[in-house]
């Protein structure tokens, strides 16, 4: 599992969250990646989400399928890069990943 943190450029958080929830997260779900979040910070342009994989071995393969796949490269990637100020990911120990398999997967995007 990864804990992913992003900081959007000024006034870009809502459009970035919309892009992630409507374009990036559905692509990842179709590949078998579980998404929990995003969870926006209440005071600034940052937000986090959890990204879960079946196991450590599949993480590399699934990430490559997403980041190198045409669904991501043909449009959303360029849009996201224009809205992002900074991002980071923390990989959680593999034993914790099992928790993601019994949790609901949803997207709390902007409305």
N, C-alpha and C positions, 0 to 999 in steps of 0.2 A: 504494500500500500504506500502511496505517496500522499503527503500533505503538501499541496501546492498553494503558494501565496503569490498574488499579483498586485501590482500597483498600477492603476490606470493613469494616463496623462490627465491633466485638469479637464474637467467636464466630460470625460470619456468613459467613466465607469459604467453608466447605464447602457450606452451603446455596446460596450465590450461585453457586458454580461448578457445582453440580448443576443449578440453574435455567438457567444459560447453556448448559451442554452438552446438556441435554435439551430445551430450549425455544427459546432465542434462536439458537444456532448452527445448528440444523436449518432454521429459517426463513430465515436468511441464505444458507445453502447452496442452498436451493431457488430463491432469487432469482439465484444465480450468483456470490455472494460467497464467496471462499475463506477458510477459517479455519485457522490454524495455532496450536495451543496449546489451552488455556491453560498457562502456565508459572508455577506458584506460587512465590513467594519462600519460602525455607526457614525464615525466622525470624519472619515477621509475617503480617498479613492482606492483603498485596499480591500481585498476580499480573499478568502481561502476556499478550497474545496478538497475533498478526498477523492483519490483515484485508486481503485482497487483492481488487482489482477488475480487470476486463479492461483498463481504461485510465482516465485522468483524467476523460474526458467521461462515462463511465458511473458514476463514483463518486457524484456528486450524485443521479442518478436512482435508483440502487440503494439508497442510504442513505434517500432519501425513501420508497421502496417498503417498506423495512423499518420505519422509525420511524413512518410514518404508516399502516401497514397494520393491518388488524384482528387478525391473528395476534399481533402485538406489543402493540397497544393494549388488547386485551380482557382481559389478565391479567398476562402476565409483566412488563410495564413497571412496574406498581405494585409488584409483589413485589420486583423488582430495586432500585427506588428506596429501598425500606425497608431494604435490606441494604447499600447503598453508602454509604461515607463520603466518597469522593472518586474522581475519574477524570480521565484526560487522554488525548489522542491526539496523536501526531506523524505527520504525513503525509510519507512518504518520496518522494524524487524518482521521477518516473514510470519512468525507465529501469530501476530496481530491480524494478519490478513483474513484469517478465518472469521473474524468478527464481521467483516464486510459481507460475507456470504449469507448472513441471517438478518441483514438490515435492509429496509426498503431503499430503493434507488429513486431519487427524484431530483428535480431541478427547480430551485426557487428563484426563477429569473425575475427581472423587473416587469412590472405590469403597467 
